[in-house]
Amino acid sequence: MRKIKTLKKNYEFRNVLSKGKFFIGKQITIYISKNELNTNIIGIAISNKTCNAVRRNHIKRLIRENYKLVKNDLKKGYNIVFLWNKKDLVENASFEIIKKDFNFLLKKAQLL
């Protein structure tokens, strides 16, 4: 199984958040900017104030799994940052709800 390429450095996240387009969903907000590579690079950020580490990691796993399902259908050459909406309860996070939000946002961003 191939590993997903991810943004790791703070300046990488800042570049995408400041220069990219954003699309807001019920639970997830995505920021998208072009890169010169032929692959997509993702980043996932969830605030410490939202919940504890166990729940943050659970949400990250759900987002990563949803990304793996649609990764082959996406256009290539983008940096994508997924942010969790602080106002939405973490208890509402489920695979199906995130999948609906995920597909809605990617179609809205014209990446699918």
N, CA, C and O atoms as a Tinker XYZ file with bonds, in Angstrom:
   448  protein
     1  N      0.840000   -1.176000    0.000000    73     2
     2  CA     0.000000    0.000000    0.000000    64     1     3
     3  C      0.887000    1.242000    0.000000    63     2     4     5
     4  O      1.831000    1.341000    0.785000    81     3
     5  N      0.575000    2.191000   -0.891000    73     3     6
     6  CA     1.343000    3.407000   -0.986000    64     5     7
     7  C      0.967000    4.373000    0.127000    63     6     8     9
     8  O     -0.177000    4.428000    0.576000    81     7
     9  N      1.958000    5.122000    0.549000    73     7    10
    10  CA     1.742000    6.113000    1.573000    64     9    11
    11  C      1.215000    7.403000    0.951000    63    10    12    13
    12  O      1.569000    7.737000   -0.180000    81    11
    13  N      0.386000    8.116000    1.669000    73    11    14
    14  CA    -0.128000    9.402000    1.211000    64    13    15
    15  C      0.908000   10.465000    1.528000    63    14    16    17
    16  O      1.453000   10.498000    2.631000    81    15
    17  N      1.184000   11.339000    0.556000    73    15    18
    18  CA     2.110000   12.437000    0.793000    64    17    19
    19  C      1.386000   13.510000    1.592000    63    18    20    21
    20  O      0.259000   13.886000    1.271000    81    19
    21  N      2.055000   14.003000    2.647000    73    19    22
    22  CA     1.420000   14.970000    3.526000    64    21    23
    23  C      2.289000   16.205000    3.712000    63    22    24    25
    24  O      3.512000   16.156000    3.585000    81    23
    25  N      1.625000   17.310000    4.017000    73    23    26
    26  CA     2.310000   18.536000    4.407000    64    25    27
    27  C      2.750000   18.361000    5.847000    63    26    28    29
    28  O      1.974000   17.897000    6.682000    81    27
    29  N      3.984000   18.728000    6.144000    73    27    30
    30  CA     4.490000   18.519000    7.492000    64    29    31
    31  C      4.928000   19.809000    8.180000    63    30    32    33
    32  O      4.792000   19.942000    9.396000    81    31
    33  N      5.442000   20.737000    7.424000    73    31    34
    34  CA     5.998000   21.956000    8.004000    64    33    35
    35  C      4.938000   23.042000    8.138000    63    34    36    37
    36  O      3.977000   23.101000    7.372000    81    35
    37  N      5.141000   23.894000    9.128000    73    35    38
    38  CA     4.215000   24.977000    9.391000    64    37    39
    39  C      4.123000   25.936000    8.206000    63    38    40    41
    40  O      3.030000   26.396000    7.875000    81    39
    41  N      5.252000   26.246000    7.561000    73    39    42
    42  CA     5.222000   27.169000    6.432000    64    41    43
    43  C      4.473000   26.582000    5.238000    63    42    44    45
    44  O      3.903000   27.332000    4.446000    81    43
    45  N      4.463000   25.260000    5.092000    73    43    46
    46  CA     3.696000   24.632000    4.013000    64    45    47
    47  C      2.201000   24.841000    4.234000    63    46    48    49
    48  O      1.465000   25.172000    3.304000    81    47
    49  N      1.762000   24.643000    5.477000    73    47    50
    50  CA     0.358000   24.872000    5.809000    64    49    51
    51  C      0.000000   26.339000    5.601000    63    50    52    53
    52  O     -1.043000   26.651000    5.027000    81    51
    53  N      0.866000   27.243000    6.068000    73    51    54
    54  CA     0.585000   28.674000    5.934000    64    53    55
    55  C      0.465000   29.099000    4.481000    63    54    56    57
    56  O     -0.389000   29.920000    4.148000    81    55
    57  N      1.317000   28.547000    3.600000    73    55    58
    58  CA     1.231000   28.884000    2.178000    64    57    59
    59  C     -0.114000   28.496000    1.598000    63    58    60    61
    60  O     -0.726000   29.273000    0.865000    81    59
    61  N     -0.575000   27.302000    1.919000    73    59    62
    62  CA    -1.856000   26.838000    1.385000    64    61    63
    63  C     -3.001000   27.660000    1.978000    63    62    64    65
    64  O     -3.920000   28.049000    1.258000    81    63
    65  N     -2.952000   27.926000    3.284000    73    63    66
    66  CA    -4.033000   28.652000    3.933000    64    65    67
    67  C     -4.093000   30.109000    3.485000    63    66    68    69
    68  O     -5.177000   30.689000    3.425000    81    67
    69  N     -2.957000   30.705000    3.172000    73    67    70
    70  CA    -2.975000   32.120000    2.792000    64    69    71
    71  C     -3.220000   32.321000    1.296000    63    70    72    73
    72  O     -3.886000   33.281000    0.909000    81    71
    73  N     -2.694000   31.437000    0.452000    73    71    74
    74  CA    -2.786000   31.635000   -0.991000    64    73    75
    75  C     -3.838000   30.776000   -1.676000    63    74    76    77
    76  O     -4.139000   30.987000   -2.851000    81    75
    77  N     -4.397000   29.814000   -0.962000    73    75    78
    78  CA    -5.322000   28.879000   -1.592000    64    77    79
    79  C     -6.770000   29.323000   -1.530000    63    78    80    81
    80  O     -7.138000   30.221000   -0.773000    81    79
    81  N     -7.578000   28.671000   -2.344000    73    79    82
    82  CA    -9.025000   28.874000   -2.307000    64    81    83
    83  C     -9.593000   27.980000   -1.216000    63    82    84    85
    84  O     -9.041000   26.921000   -0.918000    81    83
    85  N    -10.705000   28.416000   -0.620000    73    83    86
    86  CA   -11.292000   27.594000    0.429000    64    85    87
    87  C    -12.758000   27.320000    0.140000    63    86    88    89
    88  O    -13.454000   28.105000   -0.504000    81    87
    89  N    -13.197000   26.174000    0.643000    73    87    90
    90  CA   -14.577000   25.733000    0.496000    64    89    91
    91  C    -15.030000   25.212000    1.852000    63    90    92    93
    92  O    -14.348000   24.399000    2.477000    81    91
    93  N    -16.189000   25.689000    2.302000    73    91    94
    94  CA   -16.649000   25.374000    3.650000    64    93    95
    95  C    -17.812000   24.397000    3.597000    63    94    96    97
    96  O    -18.785000   24.608000    2.873000    81    95
    97  N    -17.700000   23.329000    4.369000    73    95    98
    98  CA   -18.759000   22.348000    4.504000    64    97    99
    99  C    -19.311000   22.372000    5.917000    63    98   100   101
   100  O    -19.010000   23.279000    6.693000    81    99
   101  N    -20.117000   21.376000    6.251000    73    99   102
   102  CA   -20.704000   21.321000    7.587000    64   101   103
   103  C    -19.655000   21.004000    8.646000    63   102   104   105
   104  O    -19.629000   21.633000    9.704000    81   103
   105  N    -18.791000   20.031000    8.366000    73   103   106
   106  CA   -17.798000   19.620000    9.350000    64   105   107
   107  C    -16.361000   19.920000    8.922000    63   106   108   109
   108  O    -15.476000   20.064000    9.765000    81   107
   109  N    -16.135000   20.013000    7.635000    73   107   110
   110  CA   -14.776000   20.167000    7.125000    64   109   111
   111  C    -14.689000   21.416000    6.259000    63   110   112   113
   112  O    -15.619000   21.745000    5.522000    81   111
   113  N    -13.567000   22.097000    6.361000    73   111   114
   114  CA   -13.231000   23.181000    5.453000    64   113   115
   115  C    -11.983000   22.750000    4.700000    63   114   116   117
   116  O    -11.036000   22.255000    5.311000    81   115
   117  N    -11.965000   22.932000    3.374000    73   115   118
   118  CA   -10.766000   22.570000    2.626000    64   117   119
   119  C    -10.168000   23.811000    1.976000    63   118   120   121
   120  O    -10.882000   24.683000    1.480000    81   119
   121  N     -8.851000   23.866000    1.990000    73   119   122
   122  CA    -8.079000   24.891000    1.311000    64   121   123
   123  C     -7.284000   24.197000    0.222000    63   122   124   125
   124  O     -6.673000   23.156000    0.460000    81   123
   125  N     -7.289000   24.777000   -0.983000    73   123   126
   126  CA    -6.645000   24.142000   -2.124000    64   125   127
   127  C     -5.745000   25.152000   -2.821000    63   126   128   129
   128  O     -6.155000   26.280000   -3.095000    81   127
   129  N     -4.506000   24.731000   -3.106000    73   127   130
   130  CA    -3.614000   25.551000   -3.915000    64   129   131
   131  C     -2.842000   24.637000   -4.866000    63   130   132   133
   132  O     -2.627000   23.459000   -4.580000    81   131
   133  N     -2.441000   25.190000   -5.971000    73   131   134
   134  CA    -1.693000   24.417000   -6.976000    64   133   135
   135  C     -0.269000   24.183000   -6.499000    63   134   136   137
   136  O      0.303000   24.992000   -5.769000    81   135
   137  N      0.296000   23.047000   -6.932000    73   135   138
   138  CA     1.728000   22.816000   -6.762000    64   137   139
   139  C      2.309000   22.380000   -8.100000    63   138   140   141
   140  O      1.564000   22.071000   -9.030000    81   139
   141  N      3.606000   22.355000   -8.199000    73   139   142
   142  CA     4.250000   22.009000   -9.469000    64   141   143
   143  C      4.458000   20.507000   -9.630000    63   142   144   145
   144  O      5.012000   20.068000  -10.638000    81   143
   145  N      4.034000   19.732000   -8.678000    73   143   146
   146  CA     4.225000   18.288000   -8.722000    64   145   147
   147  C      3.066000   17.625000   -9.454000    63   146   148   149
   148  O      2.043000   18.256000   -9.722000    81   147
   149  N      3.234000   16.374000   -9.767000    73   147   150
   150  CA     2.174000   15.621000  -10.438000    64   149   151
   151  C      1.366000   14.785000   -9.438000    63   150   152   153
   152  O      0.668000   13.848000   -9.824000    81   151
   153  N      1.467000   15.128000   -8.173000    73   151   154
   154  CA     0.729000   14.401000   -7.141000    64   153   155
   155  C      0.031000   15.400000   -6.226000    63   154   156   157
   156  O      0.373000   16.582000   -6.191000    81   155
   157  N     -0.940000   14.905000   -5.497000    73   155   158
   158  CA    -1.614000   15.725000   -4.494000    64   157   159
   159  C     -0.930000   15.512000   -3.152000    63   158   160   161
   160  O     -0.524000   14.401000   -2.813000    81   159
   161  N     -0.811000   16.587000   -2.403000    73   159   162
   162  CA    -0.236000   16.529000   -1.065000    64   161   163
   163  C     -1.292000   17.061000   -0.113000    63   162   164   165
   164  O     -1.849000   18.136000   -0.333000    81   163
   165  N     -1.568000   16.311000    0.946000    73   163   166
   166  CA    -2.632000   16.730000    1.863000    64   165   167
   167  C     -2.064000   17.092000    3.227000    63   166   168   169
   168  O     -0.970000   16.672000    3.602000    81   167
   169  N     -2.837000   17.878000    3.950000    73   167   170
   170  CA    -2.552000   18.215000    5.331000    64   169   171
   171  C     -3.858000   18.213000    6.094000    63   170   172   173
   172  O     -4.895000   18.614000    5.565000    81   171
   173  N     -3.811000   17.763000    7.332000    73   171   174
   174  CA    -5.013000   17.711000    8.164000    64   173   175
   175  C     -4.712000   18.452000    9.452000    63   174   176   177
   176  O     -3.711000   18.168000   10.110000    81   175
   177  N     -5.569000   19.404000    9.821000    73   175   178
   178  CA    -5.357000   20.179000   11.040000    64   177   179
   179  C     -6.645000   20.224000   11.848000    63   178   180   181
   180  O     -7.722000   20.524000   11.334000    81   179
   181  N     -6.496000   19.915000   13.132000    73   179   182
   182  CA    -7.614000   19.984000   14.064000    64   181   183
   183  C     -7.104000   20.695000   15.313000    63   182   184   185
   184  O     -6.053000   20.334000   15.842000    81   183
   185  N     -7.821000   21.679000   15.780000    73   183   186
   186  CA    -7.398000   22.487000   16.910000    64   185   187
   187  C     -7.325000   21.662000   18.194000    63   186   188   189
   188  O     -8.123000   20.750000   18.412000    81   187
   189  N     -6.351000   22.004000   19.037000    73   187   190
   190  CA    -6.236000   21.352000   20.346000    64   189   191
   191  C     -7.436000   21.652000   21.226000    63   190   192   193
   192  O     -7.789000   20.857000   22.097000    81   191
   193  N     -8.065000   22.805000   20.998000    73   191   194
   194  CA    -9.193000   23.213000   21.827000    64   193   195
   195  C    -10.461000   22.437000   21.498000    63   194   196   197
   196  O    -11.419000   22.452000   22.271000    81   195
   197  N    -10.470000   21.764000   20.360000    73   195   198
   198  CA   -11.664000   21.043000   19.936000    64   197   199
   199  C    -11.930000   19.830000   20.819000    63   198   200   201
   200  O    -13.052000   19.620000   21.281000    81   199
   201  N    -10.892000   19.037000   21.047000    73   199   202
   202  CA   -11.064000   17.807000   21.817000    64   201   203
   203  C     -9.696000   17.272000   22.226000    63   202   204   205
   204  O     -8.668000   17.901000   21.973000    81   203
   205  N     -9.699000   16.106000   22.861000    73   203   206
   206  CA    -8.431000   15.523000   23.289000    64   205   207
   207  C     -7.738000   14.803000   22.132000    63   206   208   209
   208  O     -8.307000   14.675000   21.048000    81   207
   209  N     -6.529000   14.342000   22.360000    73   207   210
   210  CA    -5.690000   13.764000   21.306000    64   209   211
   211  C     -6.299000   12.513000   20.685000    63   210   212   213
   212  O     -6.167000   12.293000   19.481000    81   211
   213  N     -6.958000   11.697000   21.488000    73   211   214
   214  CA    -7.540000   10.456000   20.977000    64   213   215
   215  C     -8.611000   10.758000   19.933000    63   214   216   217
   216  O     -8.640000   10.137000   18.871000    81   215
   217  N     -9.473000   11.694000   20.230000    73   215   218
   218  CA   -10.548000   12.049000   19.283000    64   217   219
   219  C    -10.005000   12.774000   18.061000    63   218   220   221
   220  O    -10.483000   12.551000   16.949000    81   219
   221  N     -8.999000   13.652000   18.254000    73   219   222
   222  CA    -8.389000   14.325000   17.106000    64   221   223
   223  C     -7.781000   13.309000   16.152000    63   222   224   225
   224  O     -7.952000   13.422000   14.938000    81   223
   225  N     -7.079000   12.329000   16.678000    73   223   226
   226  CA    -6.474000   11.303000   15.833000    64   225   227
   227  C     -7.539000   10.440000   15.149000    63   226   228   229
   228  O     -7.345000    9.995000   14.018000    81   227
   229  N     -8.640000   10.210000   15.819000    73   227   230
   230  CA    -9.742000    9.445000   15.220000    64   229   231
   231  C    -10.305000   10.193000   14.012000    63   230   232   233
   232  O    -10.544000    9.600000   12.961000    81   231
   233  N    -10.513000   11.491000   14.171000    73   231   234
   234  CA   -11.030000   12.299000   13.061000    64   233   235
   235  C    -10.024000   12.318000   11.917000    63   234   236   237
   236  O    -10.410000   12.224000   10.752000    81   235
   237  N     -8.753000   12.436000   12.233000    73   235   238
   238  CA    -7.714000   12.419000   11.187000    64   237   239
   239  C     -7.732000   11.101000   10.421000    63   238   240   241
   240  O     -7.589000   11.092000    9.198000    81   239
   241  N     -7.906000    9.992000   11.131000    73   239   242
   242  CA    -7.986000    8.689000   10.459000    64   241   243
   243  C     -9.192000    8.618000    9.539000    63   242   244   245
   244  O     -9.094000    8.093000    8.431000    81   243
   245  N    -10.328000    9.141000    9.984000    73   243   246
   246  CA   -11.531000    9.144000    9.152000    64   245   247
   247  C    -11.327000    9.981000    7.888000    63   246   248   249
   248  O    -11.714000    9.563000    6.797000    81   247
   249  N    -10.726000   11.152000    8.033000    73   247   250
   250  CA   -10.476000   12.012000    6.873000    64   249   251
   251  C     -9.489000   11.345000    5.927000    63   250   252   253
   252  O     -9.689000   11.360000    4.712000    81   251
   253  N     -8.426000   10.758000    6.470000    73   251   254
   254  CA    -7.427000   10.084000    5.636000    64   253   255
   255  C     -8.037000    8.913000    4.874000    63   254   256   257
   256  O     -7.710000    8.699000    3.706000    81   255
   257  N     -8.909000    8.163000    5.514000    73   255   258
   258  CA    -9.543000    7.018000    4.856000    64   257   259
   259  C    -10.481000    7.475000    3.746000    63   258   260   261
   260  O    -10.530000    6.860000    2.681000    81   259
   261  N    -11.219000    8.544000    3.988000    73   259   262
   262  CA   -12.076000    9.093000    2.937000    64   261   263
   263  C    -11.243000    9.597000    1.768000    63   262   264   265
   264  O    -11.636000    9.447000    0.611000    81   263
   265  N    -10.095000   10.193000    2.066000    73   263   266
   266  CA    -9.216000   10.665000    0.991000    64   265   267
   267  C     -8.701000    9.482000    0.163000    63   266   268   269
   268  O     -8.624000    9.568000   -1.063000    81   267
   269  N     -8.354000    8.395000    0.824000    73   267   270
   270  CA    -7.856000    7.218000    0.102000    64   269   271
   271  C     -8.898000    6.662000   -0.872000    63   270   272   273
   272  O     -8.546000    6.152000   -1.936000    81   271
   273  N    -10.169000    6.761000   -0.509000    73   271   274
   274  CA   -11.226000    6.239000   -1.369000    64   273   275
   275  C    -11.380000    7.043000   -2.658000    63   274   276   277
   276  O    -11.716000    6.475000   -3.698000    81   275
   277  N    -11.142000    8.346000   -2.610000    73   275   278
   278  CA   -11.350000    9.184000   -3.793000    64   277   279
   279  C    -10.049000    9.661000   -4.431000    63   278   280   281
   280  O    -10.079000   10.390000   -5.422000    81   279
   281  N     -8.931000    9.265000   -3.885000    73   279   282
   282  CA    -7.629000    9.770000   -4.329000    64   281   283
   283  C     -7.362000    9.528000   -5.811000    63   282   284   285
   284  O     -6.777000   10.385000   -6.473000    81   283
   285  N     -7.770000    8.401000   -6.338000    73   283   286
   286  CA    -7.510000    8.090000   -7.747000    64   285   287
   287  C     -8.404000    8.876000   -8.697000    63   286   288   289
   288  O     -8.079000    9.012000   -9.877000    81   287
   289  N     -9.533000    9.399000   -8.198000    73   287   290
   290  CA   -10.457000   10.153000   -9.031000    64   289   291
   291  C    -10.162000   11.652000   -9.050000    63   290   292   293
   292  O    -10.735000   12.383000   -9.858000    81   291
   293  N     -9.278000   12.113000   -8.175000    73   291   294
   294  CA    -9.001000   13.541000   -8.068000    64   293   295
   295  C     -8.033000   14.019000   -9.142000    63   294   296   297
   296  O     -7.204000   13.258000   -9.639000    81   295
   297  N     -8.158000   15.302000   -9.488000    73   295   298
   298  CA    -7.169000   15.926000  -10.367000    64   297   299
   299  C     -5.850000   16.010000   -9.617000    63   298   300   301
   300  O     -5.833000   16.158000   -8.395000    81   299
   301  N     -4.747000   15.917000  -10.347000    73   299   302
   302  CA    -3.416000   15.899000   -9.734000    64   301   303
   303  C     -2.806000   17.298000   -9.715000    63   302   304   305
   304  O     -3.191000   18.169000  -10.495000    81   303
   305  N     -1.853000   17.495000   -8.815000    73   303   306
   306  CA    -1.096000   18.734000   -8.768000    64   305   307
   307  C     -1.634000   19.768000   -7.797000    63   306   308   309
   308  O     -1.549000   20.966000   -8.068000    81   307
   309  N     -2.189000   19.334000   -6.667000    73   307   310
   310  CA    -2.744000   20.269000   -5.694000    64   309   311
   311  C     -2.252000   19.971000   -4.288000    63   310   312   313
   312  O     -1.998000   18.821000   -3.930000    81   311
   313  N     -2.122000   21.036000   -3.496000    73   311   314
   314  CA    -1.952000   20.912000   -2.057000    64   313   315
   315  C     -3.328000   21.102000   -1.449000    63   314   316   317
   316  O     -4.010000   22.081000   -1.751000    81   315
   317  N     -3.738000   20.188000   -0.607000    73   315   318
   318  CA    -5.078000   20.240000   -0.018000    64   317   319
   319  C     -4.942000   20.160000    1.503000    63   318   320   321
   320  O     -4.327000   19.235000    2.034000    81   319
   321  N     -5.524000   21.142000    2.194000    73   319   322
   322  CA    -5.523000   21.136000    3.652000    64   321   323
   323  C     -6.961000   20.978000    4.125000    63   322   324   325
   324  O     -7.851000   21.709000    3.689000    81   323
   325  N     -7.182000   20.022000    5.019000    73   323   326
   326  CA    -8.493000   19.768000    5.600000    64   325   327
   327  C     -8.500000   20.294000    7.024000    63   326   328   329
   328  O     -7.655000   19.916000    7.835000    81   327
   329  N     -9.457000   21.168000    7.331000    73   327   330
   330  CA    -9.615000   21.709000    8.677000    64   329   331
   331  C    -10.943000   21.250000    9.246000    63   330   332   333
   332  O    -11.952000   21.235000    8.540000    81   331
   333  N    -10.949000   20.879000   10.510000    73   331   334
   334  CA   -12.179000   20.487000   11.181000    64   333   335
   335  C    -12.862000   21.742000   11.708000    63   334   336   337
   336  O    -12.211000   22.609000   12.291000    81   335
   337  N    -14.168000   21.839000   11.504000    73   335   338
   338  CA   -14.942000   22.974000   11.972000    64   337   339
   339  C    -15.069000   22.899000   13.491000    63   338   340   341
   340  O    -15.623000   21.937000   14.022000    81   339
   341  N    -14.564000   23.895000   14.181000    73   339   342
   342  CA   -14.572000   23.895000   15.642000    64   341   343
   343  C    -15.983000   23.913000   16.222000    63   342   344   345
   344  O    -16.223000   23.385000   17.308000    81   343
   345  N    -16.910000   24.522000   15.492000    73   343   346
   346  CA   -18.267000   24.663000   16.012000    64   345   347
   347  C    -19.043000   23.354000   15.989000    63   346   348   349
   348  O    -20.022000   23.204000   16.719000    81   347
   349  N    -18.623000   22.414000   15.166000    73   347   350
   350  CA   -19.322000   21.134000   15.088000    64   349   351
   351  C    -18.807000   20.201000   16.178000    63   350   352   353
   352  O    -17.608000   20.160000   16.454000    81   351
   353  N    -19.701000   19.466000   16.784000    73   351   354
   354  CA   -19.316000   18.557000   17.858000    64   353   355
   355  C    -18.520000   17.378000   17.314000    63   354   356   357
   356  O    -18.826000   16.847000   16.247000    81   355
   357  N    -17.513000   16.984000   18.046000    73   355   358
   358  CA   -16.672000   15.870000   17.644000    64   357   359
   359  C    -17.440000   14.561000   17.749000    63   358   360   361
   360  O    -17.138000   13.604000   17.036000    81   359
   361  N    -18.420000   14.515000   18.626000    73   359   362
   362  CA   -19.231000   13.309000   18.783000    64   361   363
   363  C    -20.039000   13.013000   17.522000    63   362   364   365
   364  O    -20.442000   11.871000   17.304000    81   363
   365  N    -20.279000   14.028000   16.686000    73   363   366
   366  CA   -21.031000   13.841000   15.446000    64   365   367
   367  C    -20.167000   13.276000   14.320000    63   366   368   369
   368  O    -20.673000   12.997000   13.233000    81   367
   369  N    -18.893000   13.109000   14.569000    73   367   370
   370  CA   -17.988000   12.634000   13.521000    64   369   371
   371  C    -18.214000   11.147000   13.268000    63   370   372   373
   372  O    -17.999000   10.314000   14.149000    81   371
   373  N    -18.649000   10.830000   12.059000    73   371   374
   374  CA   -18.763000    9.441000   11.650000    64   373   375
   375  C    -18.284000    9.335000   10.215000    63   374   376   377
   376  O    -18.228000   10.334000    9.498000    81   375
   377  N    -17.945000    8.148000    9.802000    73   375   378
   378  CA   -17.385000    7.936000    8.473000    64   377   379
   379  C    -18.345000    8.401000    7.386000    63   378   380   381
   380  O    -17.929000    9.062000    6.434000    81   379
   381  N    -19.622000    8.061000    7.518000    73   379   382
   382  CA   -20.602000    8.379000    6.483000    64   381   383
   383  C    -20.841000    9.885000    6.361000    63   382   384   385
   384  O    -20.935000   10.411000    5.252000    81   383
   385  N    -20.939000   10.573000    7.488000    73   383   386
   386  CA   -21.185000   12.015000    7.471000    64   385   387
   387  C    -19.985000   12.739000    6.870000    63   386   388   389
   388  O    -20.149000   13.653000    6.061000    81   387
   389  N    -18.787000   12.334000    7.262000    73   387   390
   390  CA   -17.583000   12.947000    6.710000    64   389   391
   391  C    -17.473000   12.645000    5.222000    63   390   392   393
   392  O    -17.027000   13.495000    4.450000    81   391
   393  N    -17.874000   11.445000    4.810000    73   391   394
   394  CA   -17.816000   11.089000    3.393000    64   393   395
   395  C    -18.726000   11.980000    2.556000    63   394   396   397
   396  O    -18.333000   12.426000    1.478000    81   395
   397  N    -19.941000   12.243000    3.043000    73   395   398
   398  CA   -20.864000   13.120000    2.322000    64   397   399
   399  C    -20.288000   14.536000    2.202000    63   398   400   401
   400  O    -20.305000   15.138000    1.128000    81   399
   401  N    -19.785000   15.047000    3.310000    73   399   402
   402  CA   -19.203000   16.388000    3.330000    64   401   403
   403  C    -17.980000   16.461000    2.415000    63   402   404   405
   404  O    -17.786000   17.436000    1.689000    81   403
   405  N    -17.177000   15.425000    2.464000    73   403   406
   406  CA   -15.955000   15.319000    1.662000    64   405   407
   407  C    -16.273000   15.371000    0.173000    63   406   408   409
   408  O    -15.683000   16.154000   -0.570000    81   407
   409  N    -17.209000   14.532000   -0.255000    73   407   410
   410  CA   -17.586000   14.494000   -1.673000    64   409   411
   411  C    -18.225000   15.803000   -2.120000    63   410   412   413
   412  O    -17.960000   16.273000   -3.227000    81   411
   413  N    -19.061000   16.393000   -1.277000    73   411   414
   414  CA   -19.684000   17.672000   -1.593000    64   413   415
   415  C    -18.634000   18.746000   -1.827000    63   414   416   417
   416  O    -18.717000   19.493000   -2.802000    81   415
   417  N    -17.638000   18.831000   -0.932000    73   415   418
   418  CA   -16.608000   19.861000   -1.050000    64   417   419
   419  C    -15.691000   19.644000   -2.253000    63   418   420   421
   420  O    -15.308000   20.605000   -2.921000    81   419
   421  N    -15.341000   18.405000   -2.529000    73   419   422
   422  CA   -14.454000   18.146000   -3.666000    64   421   423
   423  C    -15.161000   18.414000   -4.996000    63   422   424   425
   424  O    -14.530000   18.851000   -5.958000    81   423
   425  N    -16.469000   18.153000   -5.052000    73   423   426
   426  CA   -17.215000   18.491000   -6.275000    64   425   427
   427  C    -17.353000   20.003000   -6.414000    63   426   428   429
   428  O    -17.266000   20.542000   -7.517000    81   427
   429  N    -17.566000   20.678000   -5.300000    73   427   430
   430  CA   -17.682000   22.125000   -5.307000    64   429   431
   431  C    -16.360000   22.769000   -5.753000    63   430   432   433
   432  O    -16.363000   23.795000   -6.435000    81   431
   433  N    -15.244000   22.165000   -5.366000    73   431   434
   434  CA   -13.922000   22.671000   -5.733000    64   433   435
   435  C    -13.511000   22.210000   -7.134000    63   434   436   437
   436  O    -12.452000   22.593000   -7.629000    81   435
   437  N    -14.345000   21.394000   -7.766000    73   435   438
   438  CA   -14.104000   20.857000   -9.110000    64   437   439
   439  C    -12.819000   20.036000   -9.180000    63   438   440   441
   440  O    -12.076000   20.113000  -10.158000    81   439
   441  N    -12.564000   19.252000   -8.136000    73   439   442
   442  CA   -11.424000   18.351000   -8.123000    64   441   443
   443  C    -11.822000   16.941000   -8.520000    63   442   444   445
   444  O    -10.963000   16.152000   -8.911000    81   443
   445  N    -13.106000   16.602000   -8.430000    73   443   446
   446  CA   -13.554000   15.258000   -8.816000    64   445   447
   447  C    -13.879000   15.205000  -10.289000    63   446   448
   448  O    -14.273000   14.155000  -10.797000    81   447
